[in-house]
Amino acid sequence: MTSVTTDPTDLDRTRLDAALRLAHDTLAAGNKPFGAVLVAADGRVLATGRNTVAQTGDPTSHAELEAVRAVTTADRPDVVGATMYASGEPCPMCAAALVWSGVARIVFGTAAADIRAVAPGPPGFTLRCADVAAAAAEATVDVVGPLLGDEGLEPFRRHRAEH
């Protein structure tokens, strides 16, 4: 079962702000502005990630996956039960990988539909993160978001203006 909410805690907002700063930072390298912070169930920051698709040419180098790759081991002890804070709503690929990694919560700033409206790009998916999480057969993932208003769209406006 998956629950969806837009009620963040103060800590959620702090971690989401960190993800948004990472999104701004990755613009300098010509990447789309996505940032992520992976936090263990005990509150430790495990890793951060930035979208590096433009730099690497790897279409799977999304911020969320970069953070998970930084800490994933064979038995994934730290990732299980973790929370992923993402500046933008995770795409279906990232959402599925987060479920498979054992992430328990996904907190995101800006809805994918809002991002597409401000900064149209190549064809994407309309499948929401919450729908991917809800389709998980043997996992419960709480999805929180979107939590950011216009501030979450600002880096996408900048990216569109610069590219």
N, C-alpha and C positions, 0 to 999 in steps of 0.2 A: 504494500500500500504506500502511496506517495501522498504527501500533503503539500499544498501550495499556500504560501502566505506572503504578505507584504509588510509584516510587522518585524522590523529588525531590532536587535538589541543594540546597546551602545557599542559593544565590542564588534558586532557585525558591521556597524557603520565605520568604525576605525579601520578594520581590515579591508573593507570595500574601498575606502579612501586610498589605502596603500595600493590596491590593484589599479585604481584609476591613475595614480601617479606613474605606475609602471606603463600604463597605456600611453600617457603623454610622452614618457621617455622614449618609447620605441618608435615614435614618429620620426625622430632624427635620423634613423637608419632607413627610412623609406617604407617601413612596415605599416600595415593597418594597425590602428591603436587599440590593441587588446592587451590587458595585463591580468595576472592571476597570482593569488597567494594561497598556498596550501597549508592548512593549520591542523595539527594533530588533535585528537580528542582531548588531550590534556592541556591544550592551549598553546603548545609550542609551534612556532612557525617552522615548517619543514622545508619549504622551498618557495621560490617565486618563479614566475615565468612571464615571458614576453613573446608576442607573436614575432617570429623570425622568418616567415615565409619568403619575404622579398630578399632577405640576406642569403638564405640557404637554398632556395628553390624547392624546398621540401613542402608540399602542400599540407602535410600533417604537423608542421611546426607551429601549431596554435599555442597560445599562452598556457592554457590549461594542461595540455599534454607535455609541454616543456617542464612545467612544475612537477607533474607526476613522474616523468622520466628521471628527474633529478634525484628522486628518493626511492623509486621502486626497486625492490629486491625480490628474490624468489618467493618469499612468504609474505611480503607486503605488511609487516606488523604495524608500521607507523601510519600507513595510508588507510588501513581499515578503521572506520569510524571517524575519519577526518572530515573537515569542512573545506570546500573549495570556494574561494571568493574570486569572482570574475567580473571584470569591468563591464563586459557585455555578456548577453545570454549565450551560454555554450551551444555550439552547433550540435546537430545529431551525432556526429562522430565523437566529439569531445564528451557529450553527455553519456553516450554508451561506454566510452572508455572509463569515465569516472565511476559509473555503476560497477563495471567489471573490476575496477581497482579497489572497491570496497568503501568508497567515499560515502558518508552518511548524509551530508548536507551540501547543497549547492546554493550559494547566495550570489545573486548577480545584480548588476547595476542598471543596465539598459536592455530593453527588449530587442530582440533581433529584428522584429518588424519595424520598430522605430529607427533602428540603425539603417535598414534598407531604405526607408523613406527619406532619410537625410543624405545618405551616401550610397546610392545605388552602385552595385558592382556586378561582377559576373553572376550567373544564375546561382541561386542559393536554395535553401530549403525553407519551407514554411512549417515544418515539424518543430514544435516547441520543445525545449529542454524538459519541461514537466511531463510532456507526453512520452518522451523517451524513457524517463525515469519511471513513469507509471506502467510502462510495458515490461519492466523488469520482472521476470518470473519469480525470482527468489531473493529479492532485495527490497529494502525499504529506504528510500532516499527522500529527504525533505528538500523541497525547492522553495527558496525565498527570493522573491523579486517580481518585477523590477523595482529597485529602490531609489535609483537616481533619476532626477528630472533632467532638465536642460543641461546641467553640468556633465552628465554622462554622454551627451551627444556632441559636446563642444570639440573633443578631439577628432571626431569623425568629420565634422564640418571643416576643421583645419586640414585633415588629410585630403578631403575632396578638393579644397581650394589649392592645395600644393601639388596635386597630381592630376 
